[in-house]
Amino acid sequence: MPGATGRGPGERATGANGPAWQQYFPELASPDTALQRAMESARLLEVPHGSPVFHAGARCETYILVVQGQIRVQVIGEGGREVVLYRVQPGQSCVLTTCCLLSGETYPAEGHTEGAVRALVFDKTDFDRALDTAPAFRRLVFLNLGQRIAQVITRMEDVTFRPVAQRLARLLLAQARTGTTVNSTHQAIGVELGTAREVVSRHLKRLEAAGVVRLGRLVIEITDRARLEGVAAGRR
């Protein structure tokens, strides 16, 4: 994990803390000899909250499977605007990491931890060997890759073709969950939506004028959930 600031080299995945990852990757607990050899090469690495995991232009030297916490993967466009591509959550691998390992290309984006992250880490040599010799490991890698690519395409379609108002309404509902309050800045929401802070502020003010939300300092209160759900569904 280039750029990560974990605790030294990490613990072996088959050590005392080894079973912690099995609930997320049970297929890697097979008694297959080649798979066991691959797991013996893995490390359990801990990375603090807010740490860089990789950055654009860096070479990829490790394969990671997240066990705890999540990694936010984003790109920075012209003018410094950030856009979140996806998050790597427990039970998942990073699609860009996999692609860069397989292709030999450098990272086109950057990743940062959200919360303390624990991950299984395989050096590139061990990753390549496991792909060649351990079918269960190979299936896991390509299953994760296929699922994550589909999610990234859906995300890009959403950012490209769905109106900002609809995406904003969906985000507010998702972040409020069963409550009525969203604690976030307009800038942070813009990063999530892939748009400028000014655009977010403009749409929020329209929702406030319509009586759908109430805006405060670092807080957005949903005052009419039914109407917000209508906006999220594409109904005005």
Backbone hydrogen bonds, N-H to C=O, Kabsch-Sander energy under -0.5 kcal/mol:
donor,donor_aa,acceptor,acceptor_aa,energy
4,A,1,M,-2.1
4,A,53,V,-0.5
7,R,46,E,-0.8
8,G,6,G,-1.3
10,G,7,R,-1.3
11,E,44,L,-2.2
13,A,42,A,-1.9
15,G,12,R,-2.0
18,G,15,G,-1.8
20,A,17,N,-1.5
21,W,18,G,-1.6
22,Q,19,P,-1.2
23,Q,19,P,-0.5
24,Y,21,W,-1.1
25,F,21,W,-2.0
28,L,25,F,-1.9
29,A,26,P,-1.8
30,S,27,E,-0.7
36,Q,32,D,-2.6
37,R,33,T,-2.2
38,A,34,A,-1.8
39,M,35,L,-2.5
40,E,36,Q,-2.0
41,S,37,R,-0.8
41,S,38,A,-0.6
42,A,38,A,-0.6
42,A,39,M,-0.7
43,R,121,V,-2.1
44,L,11,E,-4.9
45,L,43,R,-0.8
45,L,119,A,-2.8
47,V,117,V,-3.0
50,G,113,T,-1.5
51,S,48,P,-1.2
53,V,54,F,-0.5
53,V,111,G,-3.2
54,F,111,G,-1.1
57,G,107,Y,-3.3
58,A,55,H,-2.2
61,E,59,R,-0.6
63,Y,122,F,-2.8
65,L,120,L,-2.2
66,V,92,Q,-2.3
67,V,118,R,-3.1
68,Q,118,R,-2.0
70,Q,114,E,-1.4
71,I,88,V,-1.9
72,R,112,H,-3.2
73,V,71,I,-0.6
73,V,86,Y,-2.7
74,Q,72,R,-0.5
74,Q,110,E,-2.6
75,V,83,V,-2.3
77,G,75,V,-0.5
77,G,81,R,-3.1
80,G,77,G,-1.9
81,R,78,E,-0.6
83,V,75,V,-2.4
84,V,191,V,-2.0
85,L,73,V,-2.8
86,Y,73,V,-1.4
88,V,71,I,-2.7
89,Q,87,R,-0.7
91,G,66,V,-2.8
92,Q,89,Q,-1.7
94,C,64,I,-0.6
95,V,93,S,-0.6
98,T,94,C,-2.3
99,C,95,V,-2.5
100,C,96,L,-2.7
101,L,97,T,-2.4
102,L,98,T,-2.3
103,S,99,C,-2.2
104,G,100,C,-2.3
107,Y,58,A,-2.8
110,E,74,Q,-2.7
111,G,54,F,-2.5
112,H,72,R,-2.1
113,T,51,S,-2.4
114,E,70,Q,-3.3
115,G,113,T,-0.5
117,V,47,V,-2.9
118,R,68,Q,-1.5
119,A,45,L,-2.2
120,L,65,L,-2.9
121,V,43,R,-2.7
122,F,63,Y,-2.7
124,K,61,E,-2.0
127,F,123,D,-2.7
128,D,124,K,-2.8
129,R,125,T,-2.0
130,A,126,D,-2.5
131,L,127,F,-2.2
132,D,128,D,-1.6
133,T,129,R,-2.2
134,A,130,A,-2.5
138,R,134,A,-2.3
139,R,135,P,-2.7
140,L,136,A,-1.9
141,V,137,F,-2.4
142,F,138,R,-2.2
143,L,139,R,-2.3
144,N,140,L,-2.5
145,L,141,V,-2.1
146,G,142,F,-2.4
147,Q,143,L,-2.4
148,R,144,N,-2.6
149,I,145,L,-2.4
150,A,146,G,-1.9
151,Q,147,Q,-1.8
152,V,148,R,-2.5
153,I,149,I,-2.4
154,T,150,A,-2.0
155,R,151,Q,-2.4
156,M,152,V,-2.5
157,E,153,I,-2.5
158,D,154,T,-2.2
159,V,155,R,-2.4
160,T,156,M,-2.4
161,F,157,E,-2.8
162,R,157,E,-0.6
162,R,158,D,-1.6
167,R,163,P,-2.1
168,L,164,V,-3.0
169,A,165,A,-2.1
170,R,166,Q,-2.1
171,L,167,R,-2.3
172,L,168,L,-2.5
173,L,169,A,-2.2
174,A,170,R,-2.3
175,Q,171,L,-2.7
176,A,172,L,-2.1
177,R,173,L,-1.6
179,G,176,A,-2.8
182,V,220,I,-2.6
184,S,182,V,-0.9
189,I,185,T,-2.0
190,G,186,H,-2.1
191,V,187,Q,-2.0
192,E,188,A,-1.8
193,L,189,I,-2.2
194,G,190,G,-1.4
195,T,190,G,-2.4
200,V,196,A,-1.8
201,S,197,R,-2.7
202,R,198,E,-2.1
203,H,199,V,-2.1
204,L,200,V,-2.5
205,K,201,S,-2.2
206,R,202,R,-1.5
207,L,203,H,-2.1
208,E,204,L,-2.4
209,A,205,K,-2.4
210,A,206,R,-1.5
211,G,208,E,-1.5
212,V,207,L,-2.8
213,V,207,L,-0.8
214,R,221,E,-2.6
216,G,219,V,-2.6
218,L,216,G,-0.6
219,V,216,G,-1.0
220,I,182,V,-2.6
221,E,214,R,-2.9
222,I,180,T,-3.7
222,I,220,I,-0.5
223,T,212,V,-2.3
223,T,221,E,-0.6
224,D,212,V,-1.8
228,L,224,D,-2.0
229,E,225,R,-2.8
230,G,226,A,-1.5
231,V,227,R,-2.0
232,A,228,L,-2.4
233,A,229,E,-1.6
234,G,231,V,-1.4
235,R,230,G,-3.3
